[in-house]
Amino acid sequence: MKQAFTLVTFLLFVKPTLNVLRNISLLHLGGTISGAAESATNTTHYEAGVVPIEDVIQDIKPILGKYANVIPKQFMSIDSVDMTLSDKLAITQRTKEELEISDGVVVSTGTSNLNELLVHLSLSIKSNKPVVPTAAFKPNTAYDADGRQNIISATILASTPRWSEDNNEVVAVVGGTIGLPWGLRKEDGYFEARFGSSMGTIKRGKLYLNDISDCYTTEKIDTRGYSPAESLPEVSLLTSYSGFDGRLVRLAVDDGVRAFVITAYDDGYIPDKAAQVIEKAIEEYNIPIVAASYNPSIPVEHARVKGMIPGLDLDPRQLRQLLTGYILNGSDRTIIA
């Protein structure tokens, strides 16, 4: 996508297909969007993922039908914080299968793990068809539940042709914000698309798209050699703090962990004792260890510890997914750096 979209240009290229409804698979994983609480006013204490997706969309089927033929598929019923790498591989495999038989896929899941799932899907799925994850901040039983509107918005985007190109086929829609994976950040009750990752907005059923030609993208990875049932590589996420001595790094290395993301102070600073342990681990095992930032407004651009890889302004959990993807792809520390 090499030019900015305005509402006028959007309407021009969509007009020829307005009378042809596209087939969209709604792949449901669980999360707050299908959560249930004891009362309609309870939005903090609830069980995630217990409401079937058919029940979630029952009242909005006529609205969805204006935009696409939506086929709901109940794939999982989990809280997104419990999502494992095996789960992500299974989700990727199923999403690819759905793309073979549909024009696009909407993935309904939880907000907690949305950023990580976005990165994994964007790394491992290559298709000209759209994949649009969405989520909700309030359970389905809440009187002001936001999940149904988010599913409508995701369906509008997934059923819109010609935008899912240049390796940008995976984007999230929550609260009307359309965000590419790398700059999307969860805030208190909403998602914010930062660092040029805003792809646009959906307001009152109308889609507004931005130019995303300069947005950060990565090479795709191939996960076909891995099964969700087999033992998978572990990437540990550790945090630096005052007095951090690196013992957790050594314990993890001794336990077989061969990749780390470690949050650092400011532009990559690590306490000296920990820095010595990290440097030795890199020398002994040639393992990738990435320095991530506490604060995305202060990117890690320099390797303050010999051998560490600067994580720039990427979110630590997203960096962990990126590093996991490279390891699944068979990349060594030199290629990752």
C-alpha positions as CSV (number, residue, x, y, z in Angstrom):
1,M,0.0,0.0,0.0
2,K,1.8,3.1,-1.2
3,Q,-0.8,5.8,-1.0
4,A,-3.0,7.4,1.7
5,F,-6.6,6.4,1.7
6,T,-9.4,8.9,2.1
7,L,-13.0,8.1,2.5
8,V,-13.6,9.1,-1.1
9,T,-10.9,6.7,-2.6
10,F,-12.2,4.0,-0.3
11,L,-15.7,4.3,-1.6
12,L,-14.4,4.3,-5.2
13,F,-12.6,1.0,-4.9
14,V,-15.2,-0.7,-2.8
15,K,-18.2,0.3,-5.0
16,P,-17.9,-2.5,-7.6
17,T,-18.1,-5.1,-4.9
18,L,-20.8,-3.7,-2.6
19,N,-23.5,-6.1,-3.8
20,V,-21.3,-9.2,-3.3
21,L,-21.0,-10.3,0.3
22,R,-17.7,-11.9,1.2
23,N,-17.4,-15.0,3.4
24,I,-15.7,-14.2,6.7
25,S,-14.8,-16.9,9.3
26,L,-15.2,-15.7,12.9
27,L,-12.6,-17.8,14.8
28,H,-13.3,-17.6,18.5
29,L,-10.7,-18.2,21.2
30,G,-12.3,-17.0,24.4
31,G,-11.4,-14.0,26.5
32,T,-13.4,-11.2,28.1
33,I,-15.4,-10.8,24.8
34,S,-17.2,-14.0,25.8
35,G,-16.9,-13.6,29.5
36,A,-19.8,-13.8,32.0
37,A,-20.4,-12.2,35.4
38,E,-23.1,-12.5,38.0
39,S,-24.7,-9.2,37.1
40,A,-24.9,-6.7,34.2
41,T,-23.0,-4.1,36.3
42,N,-20.1,-6.3,37.2
43,T,-17.3,-5.7,34.8
44,T,-14.3,-6.6,36.9
45,H,-15.0,-10.1,38.4
46,Y,-16.1,-12.5,35.7
47,E,-15.1,-15.8,34.0
48,A,-13.6,-15.3,30.6
49,G,-14.4,-17.4,27.6
50,V,-17.5,-19.2,28.9
51,V,-20.2,-17.8,26.5
52,P,-20.4,-19.6,23.2
53,I,-19.6,-17.3,20.2
54,E,-23.0,-18.1,18.7
55,D,-24.6,-16.5,21.8
56,V,-22.3,-13.5,21.7
57,I,-23.3,-12.6,18.1
58,Q,-26.9,-13.6,18.3
59,D,-28.3,-10.1,18.6
60,I,-26.0,-8.6,15.9
61,K,-26.4,-11.2,13.2
62,P,-28.6,-8.9,11.1
63,I,-26.0,-6.1,11.3
64,L,-23.1,-8.5,10.4
65,G,-25.2,-9.8,7.5
66,K,-25.1,-6.3,5.9
67,Y,-21.4,-6.6,5.5
68,A,-20.5,-10.3,5.1
69,N,-21.5,-13.9,5.4
70,V,-20.1,-14.5,8.9
71,I,-19.5,-18.1,9.9
72,P,-18.8,-18.4,13.6
73,K,-16.3,-21.1,14.6
74,Q,-15.8,-22.0,18.3
75,F,-12.1,-23.0,18.4
76,M,-11.1,-22.4,22.0
77,S,-12.7,-21.1,25.3
78,I,-9.7,-19.8,27.3
79,D,-8.6,-16.7,29.1
80,S,-6.0,-15.1,26.9
81,V,-3.5,-14.9,29.8
82,D,-3.4,-18.8,29.7
83,M,-2.5,-18.9,26.0
84,T,0.7,-20.9,25.4
85,L,3.0,-21.1,22.4
86,S,1.4,-24.4,21.6
87,D,-2.0,-22.7,21.5
88,K,-0.6,-20.0,19.2
89,L,0.7,-22.6,16.8
90,A,-2.7,-24.3,16.8
91,I,-4.4,-20.9,16.2
92,T,-2.0,-20.1,13.3
93,Q,-2.7,-23.5,11.7
94,R,-6.5,-23.1,12.0
95,T,-6.4,-19.6,10.7
96,K,-4.5,-20.7,7.6
97,E,-7.1,-23.4,7.1
98,E,-9.9,-20.9,7.4
99,L,-8.2,-18.6,4.9
100,E,-8.3,-21.4,2.4
101,I,-12.1,-21.5,2.5
102,S,-13.0,-17.9,3.2
103,D,-12.3,-14.3,2.1
104,G,-10.9,-13.3,5.5
105,V,-10.8,-14.2,9.2
106,V,-11.9,-12.3,12.3
107,V,-10.3,-13.7,15.5
108,S,-12.1,-12.9,18.7
109,T,-9.9,-13.2,21.8
110,G,-8.8,-11.4,25.0
111,T,-7.1,-8.1,25.4
112,S,-4.4,-9.2,27.7
113,N,-2.6,-11.4,25.1
114,L,-3.8,-9.5,22.0
115,N,-0.4,-7.8,21.3
116,E,1.5,-11.1,21.6
117,L,-1.0,-13.0,19.4
118,L,-0.9,-10.2,16.8
119,V,2.8,-10.5,16.5
120,H,2.8,-14.3,16.2
121,L,0.1,-14.2,13.5
122,S,1.7,-11.4,11.6
123,L,5.0,-13.3,11.6
124,S,3.6,-16.7,10.6
125,I,0.8,-15.9,8.2
126,K,1.4,-14.8,4.6
127,S,-1.7,-14.1,2.7
128,N,-3.4,-11.4,0.6
129,K,-6.5,-12.1,2.7
130,P,-7.2,-10.1,5.9
131,V,-6.8,-11.5,9.4
132,V,-8.4,-9.2,12.0
133,P,-8.2,-10.0,15.7
134,T,-10.5,-8.2,18.0
135,A,-11.3,-8.2,21.8
136,A,-13.3,-6.5,24.5
137,F,-12.7,-4.8,27.8
138,K,-16.0,-5.7,29.3
139,P,-17.7,-9.1,29.6
140,N,-20.5,-10.2,27.3
141,T,-23.0,-9.9,30.2
142,A,-22.2,-6.3,30.9
143,Y,-25.0,-3.8,30.1
144,D,-22.5,-1.8,28.1
145,A,-20.5,-4.7,26.7
146,D,-18.2,-3.5,23.9
147,G,-17.4,-6.9,22.3
148,R,-20.3,-7.0,19.8
149,Q,-19.5,-3.6,18.4
150,N,-15.8,-4.7,18.0
151,I,-16.9,-7.8,16.2
152,I,-18.9,-5.6,13.8
153,S,-16.0,-3.3,13.2
154,A,-13.6,-6.2,12.6
155,T,-16.1,-7.7,10.2
156,I,-16.3,-4.4,8.3
157,L,-12.5,-4.3,7.9
158,A,-12.1,-8.0,7.1
159,S,-14.8,-7.8,4.4
160,T,-13.2,-4.7,2.8
161,P,-11.0,-5.7,-0.3
162,R,-7.6,-4.6,-1.4
163,W,-6.0,-3.3,1.8
164,S,-4.3,-6.6,3.1
165,E,-1.1,-6.4,1.1
166,D,2.7,-5.8,1.6
167,N,2.8,-8.2,4.6
168,N,0.3,-6.1,6.5
169,E,-2.6,-8.6,6.4
170,V,-2.8,-9.0,10.2
171,V,-4.3,-6.0,12.1
172,A,-6.4,-5.5,15.2
173,V,-9.6,-3.6,15.6
174,V,-10.7,-2.6,19.1
175,G,-12.8,0.4,20.0
176,G,-12.7,1.7,16.4
177,T,-8.9,1.8,16.4
178,I,-7.2,-0.1,13.6
179,G,-3.7,-1.0,14.6
180,L,-0.8,-2.9,13.1
181,P,1.0,-5.1,15.6
182,W,4.3,-3.4,16.5
183,G,3.1,-0.1,17.9
184,L,-0.2,-1.2,19.4
185,R,-0.3,-0.7,23.1
186,K,-3.0,-1.6,25.6
187,E,-4.1,1.3,27.9
188,D,-6.7,1.5,30.6
189,G,-9.9,0.6,28.7
190,Y,-8.6,1.1,25.2
191,F,-5.8,0.4,22.7
192,E,-3.5,3.1,21.3
193,A,-1.7,2.7,17.9
194,R,1.7,4.4,18.4
195,F,4.8,4.8,16.4
196,G,3.2,4.9,13.0
197,S,1.2,1.8,13.5
198,S,-2.2,3.4,13.1
199,M,-3.9,2.0,10.0
200,G,-7.1,4.0,10.5
201,T,-10.4,4.1,12.3
202,I,-13.9,2.8,12.0
203,K,-16.5,5.4,13.0
204,R,-20.3,4.8,12.8
205,G,-19.7,1.9,10.4
206,K,-17.5,3.9,8.0
207,L,-13.9,2.9,7.4
208,Y,-11.1,5.4,7.2
209,L,-7.6,4.0,6.2
210,N,-4.2,5.7,6.5
211,D,-1.0,5.3,4.6
212,I,1.0,2.5,6.2
213,S,3.9,2.2,3.7
214,D,6.5,3.3,6.3
215,C,5.3,1.1,9.2
216,Y,7.6,-1.4,10.7
217,T,7.4,-4.9,9.2
218,T,9.5,-8.1,9.6
219,E,10.3,-11.1,7.5
220,K,7.8,-13.9,7.7
221,I,8.7,-17.1,9.5
222,D,7.8,-20.8,8.7
223,T,6.3,-22.7,11.6
224,R,5.2,-25.7,9.5
225,G,7.9,-27.9,11.0
226,Y,6.5,-27.6,14.5
227,S,3.4,-29.3,16.0
228,P,1.5,-27.8,18.9
229,A,1.8,-31.1,20.7
230,E,5.6,-31.3,20.7
231,S,8.2,-29.7,23.1
232,L,8.8,-26.1,22.0
233,P,11.7,-23.7,22.6
234,E,11.4,-21.5,25.7
235,V,12.2,-17.8,25.6
236,S,12.4,-16.2,29.0
237,L,11.3,-12.6,29.8
238,L,13.2,-11.2,32.8
239,T,13.2,-7.7,34.4
240,S,16.2,-5.6,35.5
241,Y,15.9,-3.9,38.9
242,S,18.2,-2.3,41.4
243,G,20.5,-5.0,42.6
244,F,19.6,-7.4,39.8
245,D,22.6,-9.8,39.8
246,G,21.8,-12.1,36.9
247,R,21.3,-15.3,38.9
248,L,18.0,-15.9,37.3
249,V,19.7,-15.8,33.9
250,R,22.2,-18.4,35.0
251,L,19.5,-20.7,36.5
252,A,17.5,-20.5,33.3
253,V,20.5,-21.2,31.1
254,D,21.3,-24.2,33.3
255,D,17.7,-25.3,32.9
256,G,18.0,-25.3,29.1
257,V,16.6,-21.8,28.2
258,R,18.5,-20.6,25.1
259,A,16.9,-17.1,24.5
260,F,16.0,-14.1,26.7
261,V,14.3,-10.8,26.6
262,I,15.5,-8.6,29.5
263,T,14.0,-5.2,30.3
264,A,16.8,-2.7,30.8
265,Y,17.2,0.8,32.3
266,D,16.9,3.6,29.8
267,D,18.9,3.0,26.6
268,G,19.9,-0.6,27.5
269,Y,21.7,-0.2,30.9
270,I,22.0,-3.4,33.0
271,P,23.4,-3.6,36.6
272,D,27.1,-4.6,36.4
273,K,26.8,-8.0,38.2
274,A,24.0,-9.1,35.9
275,A,25.8,-7.7,32.8
276,Q,28.8,-10.0,33.6
277,V,26.5,-13.1,33.8
278,I,24.7,-12.1,30.6
279,E,28.0,-11.6,28.7
280,K,29.3,-14.9,29.9
281,A,26.1,-16.7,28.9
282,I,26.3,-15.2,25.4
283,E,30.0,-16.2,25.0
284,E,29.5,-19.8,26.3
285,Y,26.3,-20.7,24.4
286,N,26.0,-18.1,21.6
287,I,22.4,-17.4,22.6
288,P,20.3,-14.4,21.7
289,I,19.6,-12.0,24.6
290,V,17.6,-8.9,23.7
291,A,17.5,-5.7,25.8
292,A,14.0,-4.2,25.9
293,S,12.8,-0.9,27.2
294,Y,10.7,-0.3,30.3
295,N,9.3,2.8,28.6
296,P,8.5,2.8,24.8
297,S,9.3,6.5,24.7
298,I,13.0,5.6,25.5
299,P,14.1,3.1,22.9
300,V,17.0,0.7,23.5
301,E,19.3,1.6,20.6
302,H,22.7,0.5,21.9
303,A,24.2,-2.7,23.2
304,R,25.5,-1.7,26.6
305,V,26.4,-5.3,27.4
306,K,28.7,-7.1,24.9
307,G,26.6,-9.4,22.7
308,M,23.1,-8.1,23.8
309,I,20.7,-7.1,21.0
310,P,19.0,-3.7,21.3
311,G,15.2,-4.1,21.2
312,L,14.5,-0.5,20.0
313,D,11.1,0.7,21.0
314,L,9.3,-2.7,20.8
315,D,7.2,-4.0,23.6
316,P,9.0,-6.6,25.7
317,R,6.3,-9.2,25.3
318,Q,6.1,-8.6,21.6
319,L,9.9,-8.9,21.4
320,R,9.6,-12.2,23.1
321,Q,7.2,-13.4,20.4
322,L,9.5,-12.0,17.7
323,L,12.5,-13.9,19.2
324,T,10.4,-17.0,19.6
325,G,9.5,-16.8,15.9
326,Y,13.0,-16.5,14.8
327,I,14.1,-19.5,16.9
328,L,11.2,-21.5,15.4
329,N,12.4,-20.5,12.0
330,G,15.9,-21.8,12.8
331,S,17.7,-18.4,12.9
332,D,20.8,-18.1,15.1
333,R,21.9,-15.1,17.2
334,T,23.9,-13.6,14.3
335,I,20.9,-13.5,12.0
336,I,18.6,-12.2,14.8
337,A,21.0,-9.4,15.7
